């Protein structure tokens, strides 16, 4: 019952959507991949929910719990490839076999299997994951930087501290957008190799 943009809205929505995670851990204890000793069956950011698993059967169980959650709160889900889909990762042969042999359902709706999805505005594909997500960001950042330099030249802004503050305001957000998602994909090899 809060208005959009109201100060309580994010807090109340966070308390509401957290119940999905609690229902998953209650109904399917130990589901999801093991990360640093903890099972991670879901990843949530605001109203964006990703169910994570390593087995087709467990994925259907997670979808069943999601369907139960939607029934409990009278939330209809309209399955469409752009909003609700399954993305499979692994060897190409195994992924192709799973696509043919398995049908996943959310209630009575078939959930489509897609080759890519957009997460926080970043393209993620089955072939490369998020390894290339930084490329369009770098291109956008380059355009933003050239626009900033042009504006500084037009307005005769030469002070380094002001130019750096403008860079931090106009270019840095364009380049680092979603780095909490694509950063680990990009830098995971560097973390494993000693300097």
C-alpha positions in Angstrom: 0.0 0.0 0.0 3.0 2.4 -0.1 3.4 4.8 -3.0 6.0 4.3 -5.6 9.1 6.2 -4.5 8.0 6.2 -0.9 10.7 5.8 1.7 9.2 2.7 3.1 8.7 0.9 -0.2 12.2 -0.6 -0.6 12.3 -1.7 3.0 8.9 -3.4 2.8 9.6 -5.0 -0.6 12.9 -6.3 0.8 11.1 -7.9 3.7 8.5 -9.4 1.4 10.9 -10.8 -1.2 13.2 -12.2 1.5 10.4 -14.7 2.3 11.0 -16.4 -1.1 14.6 -17.2 0.1 13.3 -18.4 3.4 10.7 -20.6 1.7 13.4 -22.1 -0.6 15.7 -22.9 2.3 12.7 -24.4 4.3 11.4 -26.5 1.4 14.7 -27.5 -0.2 17.5 -27.4 2.4 20.9 -27.9 0.9 19.8 -26.8 -2.6 22.0 -24.7 -4.8 25.7 -24.8 -5.5 28.1 -24.7 -2.5 30.0 -21.3 -2.4 32.5 -20.8 0.4 30.7 -23.5 2.5 27.3 -22.0 2.0 24.5 -23.2 -0.3 23.3 -20.5 -2.7 20.0 -21.5 -4.4 19.0 -18.0 -5.3 20.5 -14.6 -6.1 18.3 -11.5 -5.6 18.7 -7.8 -6.5 15.7 -5.7 -5.9 12.9 -7.4 -7.8 15.2 -9.5 -9.9 15.5 -13.1 -8.8 17.8 -15.8 -10.2 17.4 -19.5 -9.1 20.8 -21.3 -9.2 21.5 -25.0 -9.4 23.7 -27.6 -10.9 21.0 -30.3 -11.7 17.9 -30.3 -13.9 15.8 -32.0 -11.2 16.7 -29.5 -8.6 15.9 -26.7 -11.0 12.4 -28.0 -11.3 12.1 -28.2 -7.5 13.2 -24.6 -7.2 10.6 -23.6 -9.9 8.0 -25.5 -7.9 8.8 -23.5 -4.7 8.7 -20.2 -6.7 5.3 -21.2 -8.0 4.2 -22.0 -4.4 5.4 -18.6 -3.3 3.5 -16.9 -6.1 0.3 -18.8 -5.2 0.7 -17.9 -1.5 0.9 -14.2 -2.4 -1.5 -14.3 -5.4 1.1 -13.2 -7.8 0.6 -14.2 -11.4 3.8 -14.9 -13.4 3.7 -14.4 -17.1 6.5 -16.5 -18.6 8.3 -14.9 -21.5 11.8 -15.3 -22.9 12.7 -11.7 -22.0 11.5 -11.9 -18.4 11.5 -15.5 -17.2 13.8 -18.0 -18.8 16.4 -20.7 -18.1 20.0 -20.3 -19.1 22.1 -23.4 -19.2 25.9 -23.4 -18.7 28.3 -26.3 -19.3 29.7 -28.3 -22.1 27.9 -27.6 -25.4 27.0 -31.3 -25.8 25.5 -31.5 -22.3 23.6 -28.2 -22.7 22.2 -29.4 -26.1 21.1 -32.7 -24.6 19.4 -31.0 -21.6 17.5 -28.6 -23.9 16.1 -31.6 -25.9 15.4 -33.9 -23.0 14.1 -31.6 -20.3 11.1 -29.4 -20.0 10.9 -27.0 -17.0 7.5 -25.7 -15.8 6.4 -22.9 -13.6 3.0 -24.1 -12.6 1.3 -25.0 -15.9 3.6 -22.7 -18.0 6.6 -24.0 -19.8 9.7 -21.9 -19.0 11.7 -21.3 -22.2 15.4 -22.0 -22.4 17.4 -19.1 -23.8 21.0 -18.6 -24.9 21.4 -15.3 -23.2 19.8 -12.9 -20.7 20.2 -9.4 -19.5 21.2 -8.9 -15.9 21.3 -5.3 -14.6 21.5 -4.2 -18.2 24.5 -6.4 -19.0 24.3 -9.2 -21.6 25.2 -12.7 -20.3 25.5 -15.6 -22.8 25.8 -19.3 -22.4 29.0 -19.2 -24.6 30.9 -16.6 -22.7 29.0 -15.8 -19.5 29.8 -12.2 -18.6 33.3 -12.2 -19.9 32.4 -9.6 -22.6 30.0 -7.6 -20.5 32.6 -4.9 -19.9 33.1 -4.2 -23.7 30.0 -2.1 -24.3 30.6 -0.4 -20.9 34.1 0.5 -22.0 32.8 1.9 -25.3 30.1 3.9 -23.5 32.7 5.2 -21.1 35.0 6.2 -23.9 32.1 8.2 -25.5 31.3 9.8 -22.2 34.9 10.8 -21.7 35.2 12.3 -25.2 31.9 14.2 -24.6 33.3 15.5 -21.2 36.6 16.6 -22.8 34.7 18.4 -25.6 32.5 20.2 -23.0 35.5 21.1 -20.9 37.2 22.6 -24.0 34.0 24.5 -25.0 33.6 26.0 -21.5 37.3 26.5 -21.0 37.5 24.3 -18.0 41.2 23.6 -17.4 41.4 23.0 -13.6 42.5 19.4 -13.0 40.5 18.9 -9.8 37.3 20.0 -11.5 38.0 17.8 -14.5 38.6 14.8 -12.2 35.4 15.5 -10.3 33.5 15.7 -13.6 35.1 12.5 -14.7 34.1 10.8 -11.4 30.5 12.0 -11.9 30.0 11.4 -15.6 32.4 8.7 -16.8 33.2 6.5 -13.9 29.5 5.4 -13.4 29.2 4.5 -17.0 32.4 2.3 -17.0 31.9 0.6 -13.6 28.1 -0.1 -13.9 27.3 -3.6 -12.7 30.9 -4.3 -11.8 29.7 -6.4 -8.8 28.3 -8.8 -11.4 30.8 -8.8 -14.3 34.0 -8.0 -12.2 34.4 -11.5 -10.8 34.0 -13.0 -14.3 36.6 -10.6 -15.8 39.2 -10.9 -13.0 38.9 -14.5 -11.8 42.0 -15.6 -13.6 44.1 -12.7 -12.2 43.0 -13.6 -8.7 44.3 -17.2 -9.1 47.7 -16.3 -10.6 50.3 -14.9 -8.3 51.8 -11.5 -9.1 
